[in-house]
Amino acid sequence: MWKESENKLYRHFEFEDFKEAWGFMTRVALLAEQMNHHPEWKNVYNKVDIWLSSHDAGDVVTAKDRELAEKIEELLK
């Protein structure tokens, strides 16, 4: 579940292993590139943390962030 805090949308993901986490990040990267809206993220082994905010709007959560979050959710289905 995405949480909004400090002007960012945040979600923590855990996967079976590093390979699954990396594959997920690759799919997110392709979405982000299509939208020209890139996340701040961190990966350690099977864990991925993602923060979304719109830097060009003053580092706040915008409709672009919510749309990317929804598309990321769809990757998990």
N, C-alpha and C positions, 0 to 999 in steps of 0.2 A: 504494500500500500504506500502510495506517495504521500509525503508529509510536506507541508509548506512551513518553512521556518527561515528567519533572517533573509527574507526576500529571495528564497530559492526553493525549488521543489527538490526533494531528496528521497532516494529509495536505496535500500540495501538488498542485494541479490546474493544467493548462495547456490552453487551448482555442485554436481557430483565430483568434478575434478577440474583441473586447470584447462584441459582441452575444451570442456563444455563452456567454461567461463569465457575463454578466448573466442570461441565460435559465436557466443552471444555478443561479445564486444564487436566482433567483425560485422555482424548484422546491424547492430546499432550504428556503427560507423557509416555503413552504406546509407541508412535512413538519414542520418545527420547530414551527410554530404548532399543527398538529394534535396533536403530542406534548407541547406546552407545555414544550419543552426547546430552548433557543435557543443557537446556537453563537457562539463568538468567531471572527470572520473578518476577512480583509483581501482587497481586490481592487485590482489594478493592471493595467489594460488586459486582457490575456488570461489573467492569472494569478489564482488564488484559493487562499488558505491558510485552512484551517479547524482550529480547536482545540476539542476537546470535553472538558468536565469538568462535574461536578455541583456547582454552587455551594452548594446546600442540603444537601449531604452533606459539606461541608468542602473543596470544591475538589479532589475526587479523581475518578477514573474509576469509573463505576458501570455497571450493566446498561443504564440508559437511554442512556448515551453509546455503548455498543457497539451497541445497537439502532438508534440514529440513524445511526451510521456504516454499518451494513449497509444501511439504507434509502437512504442517499446513494449507496452503491456501485451499488445497483439502478438508480438514475437514469442511470448511465453505460452501461447495457446497451442 
